[in-house]
Amino acid sequence: MAARPAIASAFAFAKDIKKSKNVRARDFVEAGEYRAFLVALKARLEYSHAFQSIDVDGKRHIRNNQNRHQNDQGDGRISLKEFLGAQHMIDAWVGKLEDPEAEFRQMDADSGGTVSFYEFCDWATRRHLGLDSYDSKAEAQEFEI
């Protein structure tokens, strides 16, 4: 997965922290939002790696120089089957889930039957996803997530 979705998610997170009255400010990160953007970007890049670890079935078609080809990453969505198959990783990150299927349904905000990277990021932030190099609980408290 390219860094673009992680950057977009971090940008949206930083913009939600502080609502600016400046209409032009919606297109860029202001000084007061910069630290939140960097913290969120670090987390989202790590979430991207976690997402890719779960998203293993299917092939994603991408366009490159007018030629259509497949890459060996997943399809860009996490299915219930993938989520349940990665339970050992998820349990290590957030603790044992009592009802993994209910957790998946909660994560699937649009009820589409799969989880997008953005839905995964929202869930990971709410659940304080515990990856090795990211102290999500401390960052969440700092930004009142």
N, C-alpha and C positions, 0 to 999 in steps of 0.2 A: 504494500500500500504506500502510495506516495505521501509526502508530508502535507500536501495541500488540505486534506480533510482535518488533520490535526491543527493546522494553523487557523483554518476557518472556525473550528470549534473553540479554540482558545480566544480568538478575536471576539466571538459572540459572548463568551463568558466574561471577558474583560469589559465589554460594553454594557453588560447587564449589571455589573458591580456598581457603576456610577452613571446615573442617567444625566446626560448633558443637555442643557437647553440650547446649545449651539447646533443648528441644523447641519452645518458642514462637518461637525465632529463625528457624525455617524460613520464616516468613511475612513477614519484613521484612529489609531490609539493615541489618546491624549496623555500628557505627562502623569496625571494622577491614576491612570489605568495601566501604565506600562509594567509595573511590578506584577500586578495581577495577571497581565497577559503572559509574561515570562513564566510565572509559576504554572499557569494553566497550560501553556505550550509544553513545558517539560512533562507535565502529567499526561497530556493528550498524546505525546509521542510515545510514552510508555504504554498508554492504553492502546495505542495503535498496534504495538507489538503483541500485547495480550489478545487483542481482537483477532489478529492474524493467526495466533496460536490456536484459537477456537474455530475460526472460519476455515475449515479444511476440505469440505466437499464442494463439488461443482467447479466450473471453470468460468473465469470472467473474460469477456471479450472486450478488448480495448483497441482503439484506433491509434495507429502510429504511422505517419507518412502515407496516409490514404490506404494502407494495407491493414486488413483485419487479422488479428492473431489472438491466441490465448496465452495467458500467463499461468504460472503454476500456483498462484495464490488462490484463495477461495473465490466465491462469487460475490463478495462484498456484503454479505448478509449472514447472520448466524441463525440457523434453524434450531428448532427444539432438539432435534437429533444431535446436532453438533454441541449444543449447550449441555445436554445430558452426557455426551461422550467426553466432555472436558471437565466433568464434575470434580475430579481430583485436583485440577489446577484451580478451579474456582473456589473450592473449599480451602485451599492454601491461601488464597488471596483475601477472602472475606469471612472465612469460618464456615463451618458446616451449615448448609442450608436445610431447613426442616422440610420444605416443600419446593424442590427445584422447579417443578412445572409451574407452580403459582408464581415463583420468582421470575421465571421467563415471561409469563403473561404480563406481569407488572412492568418488566423491562420493555416489552413490545408496546410502546406508547400509542402507536397508530393502529394496533390490533391487526396488523397485516400478516401475522404468522411468522415473520422473521424480524430480526433485530438489526437495524442499521448501525453504522459506526457512531452516529450522533446519539442514537438511543442508548448504545452501550456506554458512551462517555457520560451521559446523564446518570445512568444507573451506577457506574463506577464512582462518580463523584458523590452521589447520595450514600453509597455503601462504604465509602472511604476505602476503595480498593487498595489493598496493601501489597504493593510491589516493592521489591528489595530496596531500590534507591530512591523511593519517593515516600516521604512522610506525609501521607495524605491527611491524617487527622489534624496535625499541627497546621497545615496549610488551610484546611477547611475551617478551622476555628479562627484563623487570622482573617479570612474573607467571609466569615459568617455564612457558610454554605449549609 
